[in-house]
Amino acid sequence: MVGLTRVIHSILNNNLTPADANPFILFMPSHLVTVVVSVFLFIYFPYRIKLIPNANWVSYFCKILGILLIGNELGWVIYKFNTIGGGWAEYMPLELCTINAYLLGFLLIFRPAYAVFEVVYFFSLAGTVQGIITPRLFAAYPHYLFWEYFITHTGIVLGALVLIFRYNWKVTWISLWRAFFWLQVIAFFNLVFDFTFEVNYMFMRNLPKVPSVMDYFGQWPWYIFASEAFGLASFIFYLLPFLIINYRNTHKEIPK
Protein backbone atom coordinates (compact mmCIF):
# COMPACT_ATOMS: atom_id res chain seq x y z
CA MET A 1 0.00 0.00 0.00
CA VAL A 2 2.85 2.40 0.78
CA GLY A 3 4.36 1.88 -2.68
CA LEU A 4 0.97 2.30 -4.39
CA THR A 5 0.28 5.49 -2.45
CA ARG A 6 3.60 6.96 -3.57
CA VAL A 7 2.89 6.01 -7.20
CA ILE A 8 -0.50 7.75 -7.12
CA HIS A 9 0.95 10.76 -5.33
CA SER A 10 3.74 11.18 -7.87
CA ILE A 11 1.31 10.82 -10.80
CA LEU A 12 -1.20 13.30 -9.42
CA ASN A 13 1.37 15.92 -8.57
CA ASN A 14 3.54 15.23 -11.64
CA ASN A 15 6.10 17.61 -10.16
CA LEU A 16 9.12 15.48 -10.95
CA THR A 17 8.75 15.32 -14.73
CA PRO A 18 10.37 18.20 -16.67
CA ALA A 19 7.92 20.49 -18.45
CA ASP A 20 9.34 19.51 -21.85
CA ALA A 21 9.06 15.75 -21.27
CA ASN A 22 6.49 13.00 -20.97
CA PRO A 23 6.53 11.05 -17.70
CA PHE A 24 8.47 7.80 -17.68
CA ILE A 25 6.35 4.67 -17.31
CA LEU A 26 7.95 1.42 -16.19
CA PHE A 27 8.18 -1.20 -18.97
CA MET A 28 6.91 1.17 -21.64
CA PRO A 29 8.12 0.11 -25.15
CA SER A 30 11.14 2.44 -25.13
CA HIS A 31 12.19 1.04 -21.75
CA LEU A 32 11.86 -2.57 -22.92
CA VAL A 33 13.85 -1.84 -26.08
CA THR A 34 16.57 -0.21 -23.97
CA VAL A 35 16.74 -3.25 -21.68
CA VAL A 36 17.05 -5.59 -24.68
CA VAL A 37 19.78 -3.44 -26.26
CA SER A 38 21.62 -3.30 -22.93
CA VAL A 39 21.55 -7.09 -22.55
CA PHE A 40 22.84 -7.46 -26.11
CA LEU A 41 25.76 -5.12 -25.35
CA PHE A 42 26.52 -7.01 -22.12
CA ILE A 43 26.85 -10.25 -24.11
CA TYR A 44 28.30 -9.14 -27.45
CA PHE A 45 31.25 -6.96 -26.43
CA PRO A 46 32.54 -9.12 -23.54
CA TYR A 47 32.35 -12.15 -25.86
CA ARG A 48 34.28 -10.37 -28.62
CA ILE A 49 36.87 -9.08 -26.14
CA LYS A 50 37.36 -12.52 -24.59
CA LEU A 51 38.30 -13.90 -28.03
CA ILE A 52 41.09 -11.36 -28.64
CA PRO A 53 41.61 -9.20 -25.51
CA ASN A 54 44.75 -7.54 -26.91
CA ALA A 55 43.21 -6.43 -30.21
CA ASN A 56 43.72 -2.76 -31.12
CA TRP A 57 39.99 -2.10 -31.34
CA VAL A 58 39.56 -3.20 -27.70
CA SER A 59 41.86 -0.43 -26.50
CA TYR A 60 40.01 2.17 -28.59
CA PHE A 61 36.64 0.84 -27.43
CA CYS A 62 37.65 1.07 -23.76
CA LYS A 63 38.84 4.67 -24.16
CA ILE A 64 35.67 5.69 -26.00
CA LEU A 65 33.48 4.04 -23.35
CA GLY A 66 35.46 5.71 -20.56
CA ILE A 67 35.18 9.14 -22.20
CA LEU A 68 31.46 8.56 -22.73
CA LEU A 69 30.91 7.72 -19.05
CA ILE A 70 32.79 10.75 -17.75
CA GLY A 71 31.45 13.10 -20.44
CA ASN A 72 27.89 11.98 -19.74
CA GLU A 73 28.27 12.85 -16.05
CA LEU A 74 29.72 16.27 -16.85
CA GLY A 75 26.90 16.86 -19.33
CA TRP A 76 24.35 16.10 -16.60
CA VAL A 77 25.98 18.72 -14.32
CA ILE A 78 25.76 21.34 -17.08
CA TYR A 79 22.13 20.42 -17.83
CA LYS A 80 21.12 20.58 -14.17
CA PHE A 81 22.86 23.91 -13.63
CA ASN A 82 21.17 25.47 -16.66
CA THR A 83 17.68 24.13 -15.89
CA ILE A 84 17.45 23.99 -12.10
CA GLY A 85 20.38 25.88 -10.63
CA GLY A 86 20.85 25.33 -6.91
CA GLY A 87 23.77 25.49 -4.52
CA TRP A 88 27.15 23.83 -4.85
CA ALA A 89 26.19 21.01 -2.48
CA GLU A 90 23.77 19.65 -5.09
CA TYR A 91 26.55 19.13 -7.64
CA MET A 92 28.88 16.86 -5.73
CA PRO A 93 29.78 13.44 -7.28
CA LEU A 94 28.47 11.55 -4.24
CA GLU A 95 25.78 9.31 -5.74
CA LEU A 96 27.01 5.74 -6.08
CA CYS A 97 26.31 5.62 -9.83
CA THR A 98 28.25 8.86 -10.32
CA ILE A 99 31.18 7.47 -8.34
CA ASN A 100 31.04 4.30 -10.45
CA ALA A 101 30.96 6.25 -13.72
CA TYR A 102 34.01 8.36 -12.87
CA LEU A 103 36.09 5.50 -11.46
CA LEU A 104 35.26 3.11 -14.31
CA GLY A 105 35.84 5.91 -16.80
CA PHE A 106 39.38 6.44 -15.51
CA LEU A 107 40.04 2.68 -15.36
CA LEU A 108 38.95 2.32 -18.98
CA ILE A 109 40.91 5.32 -20.26
CA PHE A 110 44.10 5.15 -18.21
CA ARG A 111 46.13 2.49 -16.39
CA PRO A 112 43.81 -0.16 -14.94
CA ALA A 113 44.01 -0.85 -11.21
CA TYR A 114 42.58 -4.08 -9.84
CA ALA A 115 42.42 -2.69 -6.29
CA VAL A 116 39.92 -0.10 -7.51
CA PHE A 117 38.09 -2.47 -9.82
CA GLU A 118 37.38 -5.13 -7.19
CA VAL A 119 35.43 -2.53 -5.20
CA VAL A 120 33.72 -0.81 -8.13
CA TYR A 121 32.61 -4.17 -9.56
CA PHE A 122 30.23 -4.75 -6.64
CA PHE A 123 29.08 -1.13 -6.60
CA SER A 124 28.39 -1.30 -10.33
CA LEU A 125 26.46 -4.53 -10.64
CA ALA A 126 24.65 -4.56 -7.29
CA GLY A 127 23.25 -1.07 -7.74
CA THR A 128 23.18 -0.42 -11.46
CA VAL A 129 21.59 -3.56 -12.91
CA GLN A 130 18.50 -2.97 -10.79
CA GLY A 131 18.51 0.64 -11.98
CA ILE A 132 18.20 -0.55 -15.59
CA ILE A 133 15.25 -2.83 -14.82
CA THR A 134 13.43 -0.46 -12.45
CA PRO A 135 14.75 3.04 -13.28
CA ARG A 136 14.49 6.03 -10.98
CA LEU A 137 13.70 8.18 -13.99
CA PHE A 138 11.33 11.12 -14.49
CA ALA A 139 11.38 11.63 -18.27
CA ALA A 140 10.44 9.29 -21.10
CA TYR A 141 12.14 8.77 -24.47
CA PRO A 142 13.39 10.82 -26.32
CA HIS A 143 14.13 13.39 -23.61
CA TYR A 144 17.76 14.11 -22.72
CA LEU A 145 17.28 12.72 -19.20
CA PHE A 146 16.24 9.35 -20.65
CA TRP A 147 19.43 9.13 -22.69
CA GLU A 148 21.63 10.41 -19.85
CA TYR A 149 20.22 7.88 -17.40
CA PHE A 150 20.62 4.79 -19.56
CA ILE A 151 24.01 5.80 -20.97
CA THR A 152 25.27 5.99 -17.40
CA HIS A 153 23.66 2.79 -16.14
CA THR A 154 24.25 0.62 -19.21
CA GLY A 155 27.75 2.06 -19.60
CA ILE A 156 28.69 1.26 -16.00
CA VAL A 157 27.69 -2.40 -16.25
CA LEU A 158 29.29 -2.73 -19.68
CA GLY A 159 32.49 -1.11 -18.41
CA ALA A 160 32.75 -3.54 -15.50
CA LEU A 161 32.19 -6.54 -17.80
CA VAL A 162 34.71 -5.27 -20.35
CA LEU A 163 37.40 -4.96 -17.68
CA ILE A 164 36.70 -8.50 -16.43
CA PHE A 165 37.06 -10.07 -19.86
CA ARG A 166 39.93 -7.89 -21.05
CA TYR A 167 42.17 -8.49 -18.04
CA ASN A 168 40.71 -11.80 -16.84
CA TRP A 169 40.05 -10.23 -13.47
CA LYS A 170 38.20 -12.12 -10.76
CA VAL A 171 36.72 -11.04 -7.45
CA THR A 172 36.81 -12.95 -4.16
CA TRP A 173 35.28 -12.91 -0.69
CA ILE A 174 38.04 -10.48 0.31
CA SER A 175 36.99 -8.22 -2.58
CA LEU A 176 33.39 -8.35 -1.36
CA TRP A 177 34.27 -7.26 2.18
CA ARG A 178 36.54 -4.51 0.90
CA ALA A 179 33.69 -3.23 -1.24
CA PHE A 180 31.28 -3.43 1.68
CA PHE A 181 33.74 -1.53 3.89
CA TRP A 182 34.10 1.28 1.36
CA LEU A 183 30.33 1.37 0.97
CA GLN A 184 30.08 2.12 4.71
CA VAL A 185 32.66 4.89 4.38
CA ILE A 186 30.78 6.52 1.50
CA ALA A 187 27.40 6.07 3.21
CA PHE A 188 28.62 7.61 6.48
CA PHE A 189 30.18 10.57 4.64
CA ASN A 190 26.93 11.10 2.75
CA LEU A 191 24.90 10.85 5.95
CA VAL A 192 26.86 13.69 7.51
CA PHE A 193 26.93 15.68 4.26
CA ASP A 194 23.19 15.27 3.64
CA PHE A 195 22.12 16.52 7.05
CA THR A 196 24.69 19.30 7.05
CA PHE A 197 23.74 20.73 3.65
CA GLU A 198 20.12 19.49 3.38
CA VAL A 199 20.64 17.27 0.34
CA ASN A 200 19.87 13.57 -0.10
CA TYR A 201 22.78 11.67 -1.65
CA MET A 202 22.28 7.90 -1.51
CA PHE A 203 18.95 8.62 0.26
CA MET A 204 20.66 8.87 3.62
CA ARG A 205 18.25 11.62 4.71
CA ASN A 206 14.95 10.75 3.02
CA LEU A 207 13.34 8.01 0.96
CA PRO A 208 13.42 8.47 -2.84
CA LYS A 209 10.73 10.72 -4.30
CA VAL A 210 9.66 7.97 -6.66
CA PRO A 211 8.48 4.45 -5.77
CA SER A 212 11.24 1.93 -5.09
CA VAL A 213 11.94 -1.26 -3.16
CA MET A 214 13.06 0.96 -0.28
CA ASP A 215 9.41 1.84 0.36
CA TYR A 216 9.04 -1.59 1.94
CA PHE A 217 12.03 -1.11 4.26
CA GLY A 218 10.27 1.23 6.68
CA GLN A 219 10.97 4.84 7.60
CA TRP A 220 14.24 6.57 8.48
CA PRO A 221 16.58 5.24 9.79
CA TRP A 222 15.29 1.67 9.45
CA TYR A 223 15.30 1.67 5.65
CA ILE A 224 19.03 2.43 5.76
CA PHE A 225 19.78 -0.71 7.77
CA ALA A 226 17.47 -2.80 5.57
CA SER A 227 19.20 -1.40 2.49
CA GLU A 228 22.55 -2.45 3.98
CA ALA A 229 21.31 -6.04 4.28
CA PHE A 230 19.83 -5.92 0.79
CA GLY A 231 23.10 -4.54 -0.58
CA LEU A 232 25.17 -7.26 1.10
CA ALA A 233 22.88 -9.93 -0.33
CA SER A 234 23.30 -8.36 -3.77
CA PHE A 235 27.09 -8.35 -3.36
CA ILE A 236 27.01 -12.08 -2.56
CA PHE A 237 24.78 -12.74 -5.59
CA TYR A 238 27.27 -11.07 -7.94
CA LEU A 239 30.14 -12.93 -6.32
CA LEU A 240 28.50 -16.32 -6.99
CA PRO A 241 29.62 -16.68 -10.65
CA PHE A 242 33.27 -16.36 -9.57
CA LEU A 243 32.79 -18.79 -6.69
CA ILE A 244 31.21 -21.35 -9.04
CA ILE A 245 34.01 -20.96 -11.61
CA ASN A 246 36.66 -21.28 -8.92
CA TYR A 247 34.95 -24.38 -7.48
CA ARG A 248 34.83 -26.04 -10.89
CA ASN A 249 38.47 -25.21 -11.61
CA THR A 250 39.65 -26.64 -8.30
CA HIS A 251 37.54 -29.79 -8.53
CA LYS A 252 38.31 -30.86 -12.08
CA GLU A 253 38.96 -34.54 -12.49
CA ILE A 254 42.62 -35.35 -12.99
CA PRO A 255 43.00 -37.71 -16.01
CA LYS A 256 44.29 -41.17 -15.06
N, C-alpha and C positions, 0 to 999 in steps of 0.2 A: 504493500500500500504506500509506503514512503516513496519508493521509486516512481510509482504511478503518479502520485501527487506532484512530484517534482517535474515529471514530463508535462503534465497538464499545465502547471504553473509556468514553465518555460515557454510553452506554445502560446498560452493566452497573453503573456506579457511580450513575447517576441522581442525582448530588449537585448538579446545577445547577437542577433543576426545583423550584419551590416546593412545599411539602407539600400545599397546597390547590389544585394545578393538575395537569392532564395534560401530559405532555411534548409539545412542539411537533414536528410531523413535516413535513418539507419537502413542499410540494405536496399537503398534505391539503386536503379540500374547503373548509374555512374560509379557508385560505391562497389558494387559487385564486379564490374569490369576492372576497377582498380585493384581489387583483391586478386583477381585472376591474373592480371598482368604482373603483380608483385610476386605471386607464387611462381610464375614462369621465370622471372628474373632470378629468383632464389635458387632455381634448379639449373637453368641454362648456363649462367656465367660461372658458378662454382664448378660445374661439370667440365666446361671448356678449360678452365684454369687448372683443374686437377690433371688433365691430359698433358698440358705443356706449361707448367708453372713459370718457366723462365722465358717464355716467348716475349718478344718486344711489345706486342699489343697489350699484354697484361700490365706491364709497367705504365703505359700510357692510360690504360683504362683506370687503374688505381688512382693516378694523379687527377684525372678528370672527375672521378667520383668524389675524391677528397675535396677538390675545389668546389664542386657542386654543393657538397654538404655545408662547407663553411660559408660559401657565397649565399646560399639559401637562408642561413641564419642571419647574416648581415642584412640581406634584403628585407627580412621580417622586421628587423629593428628600424630600418628606414621607413617601411610602410607604417608601422605602429606610431612612430614619431610624427609622421605627416598627417595621420588620420585621427589619432587619439591624443597625442601629446603625453602629458604626465611628467612626474618627477624622475630623477635619475634612478631611484630605487626600483622602478618598474622595468628597467632595461638591463638588469644584471643577468649574466648567463648561469642562472642557478637552478633552472628546471633540469631534470635528469636527462630528458631528450636533447636539450641544448648542450649539456655537458658531453653527452655521447657524440653528438654531431661534430663538435670541435675536436675532441680527442681522436675520434676515428678519422676525421679529416686530416689531421696532422700525421697520424700513423700511415695513412694511405699515400700522402704526398711525400713525406720525408722518411727518415730512418725508422723502421719499425721497432717497437720495443715490446717484448712479450710481457714484461712486468706491468705495463699499462693495459695491454690487450686482455690479459686474464681477468682483470677487474671489469673493463668495459664490456667484455663479452656478456657477462651476466646482466649488467645494467641494460644492455641493448636488447637482448632477446626477451628477458623477463618482463620488461616494461613496454617495449615497442611493438612486439607482435600483437599483443592485446589491443594496442592503440590502432593498429591497422584494421582489426576485425570490428572493434567497437570504438570508433573515433570520438574524441572530445572536440568536435568540430562544429562551427556555427554557420558556415556558408557552403552551399552546394556548388557542384560543377556548373559553369566554368570559372567561378570566381577565383581571384588570386589566392585567397586563404585556403581553398581546396587544394590547389597545386602545391602551395608552400607546405601544407601539413603532410601530404603523402610523399612529397620529395624527401622531406626529412625522415619520416618513419620508414618508408621503403628503403631509402638510401642507407640508413643506419643498420638495418638488418642485413642488407646486401653487403655493406662494407665489412661487417663482422664475418660473414660467411666467406667473402673473398680472401680475407687475411688467413682464415683457417686453412683453406685449400691451397693458397699460394705458398705458405710457409710451413704447412703440415703441423700447425700448432694444435695443442691439446690442453684442456683444462682439467684440473684435479680437485679433490676435496679441499686441498690447501688453497687453491684458487678461489673456490666458493667462499671460504671463510674470510679470505682477504677482501673479496668483493663485499661481503656482508659487513665487514668492519668499516670499510670506506663509505658504505651506504649510511651507517650510523653517524659518521663524521659529517657527511653532507647534510643529513637530516637534522642533526643538532644545530649546525650552523644556520640552516634555513629557519629552524624554529625560532632562534634568537633574532635573526634578521627580520623575519615576518612580523613578529610582535613589536620590534623596535621601530620599523618603518611602515607598518600597516599594509603589508603586501601579503601574498599567499603562495609563495613558491613551494612546490611539492605538497600543497594543501596541508601545511603544518599548522595553519591558523583556522581554516574553515574548510568545509566540504566543497567539492567542485560545484560550480553553478549549473552544471548539466548532469543528468542522471548517470550514475556509474555504479559499479559493484560496491563502491565504498558506502553507498547509501544503506547497505545492509550490515555495516560494521558498527553502527551506533553513532552517537554524538562525540564531540571532542571531549576528552582526548582518546576515548576508547577506540575510535576508528583508526587512530595512528598505530596502536598496538596490534590491532587486527590486521592492518596493512603490512606490518612487519612480518607477522606469521605467514600471510599470503605471499609476500615477497620471498621469504625463505623457501617456501614450498615450490615457488616458481623457479628459484635458483636450482633446487635439487632436480626438478623436472628437466631443465636444460643441461644439467650435468649428466643425466642418465645415458645419452648416446655415447659419451666418452667412456663411461663406466662399462657399458656393454661391450664396446670395441676392445677395451683393455682386458676384460674378462675372457673374451674369445681368443685374443692373441696369446694370453698366458695359459690357456687351457687347450691349445691345439694338440692334437694327437701327434706324437713323435713316430714317424715311419719306422717299422721294424726291419 
